[in-house]
C-alpha cells in the first residue's frame, strides 16, 4: 500500500459562546466593527475546568467512532498545536487518554499552518510504508494567550479541535503539496518569550536571565498582505504541478482567519464563493483547529462527493504557509 486517504473526521468545540456584543463590554468595540472587518460574529472559549486534551479527546473520539476503529490499531498520533499544556508536548497525553497504546505520538507546532503540515507529514509516513493508520488532531486554545484588553487581537481568536484519520490505501488520494516559510517576518505574528529583569541569587550566580511568554502579538496589515499574496501563489504552484485547472476544483478550504482574506484569495484564484468553505462567523480563528473543524463540518453535512478535488491551505505564524490538494474518497 503506497497511497493514503482520509478515512474519517471529527471536531469538538467548547460550550461557552462569546458574542461580539459581549466583547464590546470588555473592550472598545462593537458587533458592526468586528463583523465588517473580520466576518466573525461569535467564538467559543474553553471553561475553567476544561483543557486542551479534553477538546482533542472529543474530536478524536468522534473520528474513531465514525471510522469504527479501535484506538489500539492506530500507529501514530500527530497533534498540531501551539498552545500545549506542557512545553515538552501534549500528544502523549492524548495517546494515553484515548487508549492508543500501540501508537507513537508527537506534537507539531506551526500555529495556523499546523494541520496542513501534519497532514503532509502523516502522508509521508504512509508513503514510506512505516505506518498505516494515523490520527491527526489540530487543536488550539489561544484564549489563554490573548490579551483581552487588546481589541486588535482579542476579537479574532476562539478555541476548538478537529481530527482526521489518514489510512493507507492502494491508490493515493493525497495528490500533492507545497510548503513555504519566511522566518524574516516571524515577528509579524508571534507569542514571544521575554526575559525579565527580576534579580535572583541563582540567576546572578549563573549569569542567566529567566522570563515568560507574552501575549499574542500581530501586525494585522502585514499578515493580511502576506496571506492574500502568498497563499494564491502556493495554490497555483500546486495545481500546476498536478496539471489541474481551477475549474476542476470542487472545494476550497482555507485557514479560517478572516472573511476578507478568504474572499480575496478566492477572487484571485477565480473560485466562486459557493465552493469556499467558511465557518469563522461562528468560531473565529481557531488556529490549527480551523481547517479540520471546517473539513469535519463539510463532511458531516454531506458536501463532499466521491472524487471531489479539494484544496486545503493553511497560513500563519512563522511565517509559514502551505497547500495540500486531495481527492475525496468514500
Secondary structure, 3 states (H helix, E strand, C coil): CCEEEEEEEEEECCCEEEEHHHHCCCCCCCHHHHHHHHCCCEEEECCCCCCHHHHHHHHHHHHHHHHCCCHHHCCEEEEECCCCCCCCCCHHHHHHHHCCCCCEEEEECCHHHHHHHHHHHHHHHHHCCCCCEEEEEEEEEHHHHCCCCCHHHHCCECEEEEEEEEEEECCCCEEEEEEEECHHHHHHEECCEEECCCCCHHHHHHCCCCEEECCCEECHHHHHHHHHHHHHHHHHHHHHHHCCCHHHCCEEEECCCCHHHHHHHHHHHCCCHHHEECCHHHHCECCCHHHHHHHHHHHHCCCCCCCCEEEEEEEECCCEEEEEEEECCC
